[in-house]
């Protein structure tokens, strides 16, 4: 049984999610201790508990310790990954896009196609929003051979949630390597400024401010203002910078007392910082590409805008499963992933 110390590195939920994906893929049992030890409230929150149960469902795993607040967990896969139709609900505003990432790669390797309905928070701080998954993450995975589509059926913000996303995944995937040392020419910025249960002038102001800032930076961009329906009030702006070989995503969630213009400025500032860096891979995608690259048939290599503690922690988890050798050049911000033979993987 693989032993995972949840306090290692950044000490958050990504250690759990990556381990669950890999346990399902490799059928290796895992024991966790000190889960989310470095968070303000350690242990399993609702979204993490749903990730555990989602991963268990797709490989018929036996689980011990799956309770809110638990800092210890055993996860023992009972079968190879099972394609099928699944529904997972957080019952809070927990970030369902992180649950999506937990099950996506295992289901892409399963012998058959799958549909997954996820309910909870779709646009939550400190997690990738729906647009990032759709336009950035899935674009990169498509270049590696994964066929997956997502549909946003309802928006869900903190604290009420109520969002819904549908994921469709084609199975029997053979993952190929990714090489991204150059992002190619800049193409465009596209985005949405969205609200639910708030006045129409708010998304219009976010969109206008973002477009003005992009124009000042001499970048072509179009941001669409949207007024949607949801069970709670929420606001945010979600920008995608498209380049020849890759896309990058940037967002900001509105908060009480923060003007629409300030929300837009935050997202655009992050986008412009990335654009000036010249790097192909944004800081979040750099972390998220590690796992598919470790499952690919050949070596991958990419240059990131930043080498985060998240990335280094994720690399540690992957190496615990014996999947790949990962070399991180922090000075050049280049990540190399050399997969080992895949004999242990049963999908």
N, C-alpha and C positions, 0 to 999 in steps of 0.2 A: 504493500500500500504506500502510495506517495504521500509524504508529509509536507503540508504547506503551512508556513507561519504567516498568518495574515497581517502581522505587524511589520513585515519586511518592506523596505523602501518607502513608497508613498502610503502604504498601510491602509488602502481604501478598498472599495468594492470591485475594482478592476481585477484584483488578484483572484477573487472568487469567480467572477464571470469567465475569465480566461481559463481557469482551472476546470470549471464545469464544462465548457466547450470541449476542452481536450480530454477530459474524462469520458465524455460521451463518444468522442471520435475514436479514442484508442481503447476503450472499454477498461481502462485502468482505474481501480478504486483509489479514492483520495480521502485523506483525513485533514481537516482544517483545525487550527487553533488560533486564538487571538484575532478573530475576524474583525476587520475594520477598526483595529486597535487605535489608529491614529486619527479617528474622527471624533467630533464632539460627543456624539452618542454612539459608542461602539456597538458591535453586533449587527445582526440582520435587521434591516428596516423592511418595509412592505415590498419595495421593488426588488430587493435582494432575495427575499423569501420567494417571490414569484419567479425570479430567475432560477432558483434551485428547483422549484417544482416544474418549471417548464423544461429544464434540462433533464430532470428525472422522467418526465412523460415521454420524451422522444427516445429514451434508451431503457425504459422500464427499470430505473434504478431504485435500489433500496436506500433510504435516507434516514439518518438519525441526527437529531438536533435541529430539525427544521422548524424553528419557532421564532417569533419576533424577539429581538434582543439577544438571541443565542450567539455566543462567540466561538462555539465549537460545533463541528459538523462532520459527519461521515457520509460519503456519497459513493455507492457501489453500483456501477452499471450492471443491468441484468441481461442486456441483449445488445446486438448492434443497433445502430440508429434506425428508427422506424419512420419512414415517410408517411404523411397523412394530413388530415385536417385537424387543426388544434385551435383552441381558444384559451387565452390567458388574460386574467384580469387582476389588476393591482388593488382595486377598490379604494385607492387614494390618488393623489396627483403624482405618484411615483413614476419615474422616467421609463416609459415603455420602449423607447428606442434603444435603451441599453439591454433590455430583455430581448429585443429583436436581434441585437448583435450576438447575444449568447447562443441563440438557436440557429442563426442563419447559416454559418459555415458547416455545422454538423448536418443540417438538412440538405445542403448543397451536395454533400458527399453521399447521402443516402440513396439507395436504389429505387428511386421513384420521386414524383413531384409532390410538393406540399403547399398547403394554404394555412396561414396562421393569422388569426384575429387577435389583436392586442388592445386592451382597454386600460386607460389611466391618463398619465400626463404625456402630452405630445411635444410640448414646448416648455421646458423646465430648465432653470438655471443650473449650470455645472453638468450639463449633459447635452449630447448632440440633438438639436431639434430635427423635426421631420425633414425639412428642406435639406439639411446637411446630409442626412442618410440618403435621400433620394438623388441629390445632384452631385455630391462629392464622393461619398463612400461607395455607393453602388456603381458610379462611373469607374472608379479605380478597380473594383472587383470585376467589373465586366471585362476590363482589359486583361484580367487574369483568368478569364474563362467562366466566371459565375454569372448565370442568368437569373436575375431576381428583380421583381418589381414591387413597389409599394404604392398604396393609395391611402390618402388621408380622408377618412369618412367624417371625423368630427375633431374639432380643436379642443385640447385639454390643457389648462394652465394651472399653476399652483394658486390657491390651495385646494380647489374643488375637483380638478381632474376632469373626468367625463369624456376624454378624447378617445378616438378609435382609429386604428391603422390596420390595414390588411396587407399582408406580405404573401407574395407568391414566389416560390423557389423551384427551379428546375433541378432535379437530382442527377446523380451519376456524373458529377463534375470532375474533370481532370484539370487541376489548377496548374497554371503556367507561371513562370517567373515574371517579376516586374523590375524594370530598370528605368529609374527616373533621376538622372543627374542634370537634366535640362528640361525646363518646362515648355520650351518653344515660345512662339509669339503670343502676346496678349491678344485676346479676342474681344471680350466684353465683360461687363458686370451686369448681372440680372438679379432681381430680388423682389421680395414682397414686404410691404409694411401692413401688418394685420392687427385688427382688434376684434374682440367679441364683447357684446353688451356695453359698448362705449360709443361716444359720438363719432360721426364720420370724419370730422375735421382732424382727429388725432392721426389716423393713418395717412391722410393727405399731407399733414405737416411733416411726418417722419419721412415720407417718400420725397417730398420737395427738398427738404434739407439734405438728404443723402444725395440726390441727383445734383444739387448745387455744389456740394463738396467734391463729388467725382468730376464734375465739369471743371472746377478750379484745378484739379490735379491732372486734367487733360486725359481722363479715362472715359471711354464710352460706357454709359450705363443707363439702365431703365429699371425703375422700381415701381411696382404696381401697388397702389393702395387698395386694401381689402377690408370690408366690414362683414365679418362672419357671425354665425350664431354659435353659442356655447352655453354650458350650464353656469358658467361664471365669467366675470370680467377679466380681460387680459389684453396685453398689447406687446408687440415686439416687431423687430425688423430683422430680415434674414437675407443675407447677400451672398451671392456666388460669383467668384472671379474665375472666368473660363480662360484657359490657356490652350495652346495647341495639343499638349500631351496630358494635361491634368486640370482638375478644378480645385479650388480652395473655398472654404466657407467661413463666414463671419456673421455673428448675430448679437443682438442685445435685447433683453427683456425689459419692458417698462415696469416702473415701480411708482407707488404713490409718492407724489412730491417731486418727481423727476419729469421735466418737460419732454414732449415728443421730440423736440429738436436735439436735446441732450442724448436721448436714446439712439437716435440716428447717428450722431457724431461719434459715439462710442464704437459702433459697428464699423463705420467708415474708417475711423482711425486705425483699427486693427487691420482692416483690409489694406490700407495704404502702407502700413509698416511691413506687411508681408510682401506686397508688390515691390517695394524698394529693396527688399532682401535678396531678390533674384532667385530664391530657393523654389524648387518645384513642389515640395510637400509641406503643407501647413503642420503646425505643432500637434494637432489632434490626429490628423491622418497618419502622421509618422508613427504614432503609437498603434493605431488601428491596423496598419498594413503588416505588422510583425507576424500575426497569427496566420493569415492567408499565405504570406511568403514562406513561413516555416512549413506549410503543408504543400508547397509547390514542388514540381519535379526537378527544378534547377535552381541555381543560386540567384538571388535577387540583390539589388543594390539601389539605394536612393539617398538623395540629399534633402535634409530637413531644414526648415527655418529655425528650429530649436530642438535640442536634445533635452527632453523633459525627464523629470524623475518618474513620471508615469511610464514613459517609454522604457527606461532602464529597469523598472520593476516588472513590466510585462515581459521583457526579455528574460529576466530571471525565472519567471514562471514557466515560460516555454522551454527553457533549458532544463528545468526540473523534470519535465516529461521526456527528455531525451530526443526531442524532435529535430533540433537544429543547433548549429553553432552560430552565435550572433556576435558580430564584431561592431562596436560603436566607436567611431572616431569623433570625439567631442570637439576637437579643434576644427576639423573640416566639416563637421555635422553630417557625416556620411554613415549610413547603416548598411551593413552587409549581412545577409542571411544565407547560410549554407545548410540546406536540409540534409538530414541523415536518411538512409534507406527506410522505406515506409513499411517494412514487414510487420511492425506491431500494430498498424492501423487497421481496424476492422470496421468497414462502413457498409 
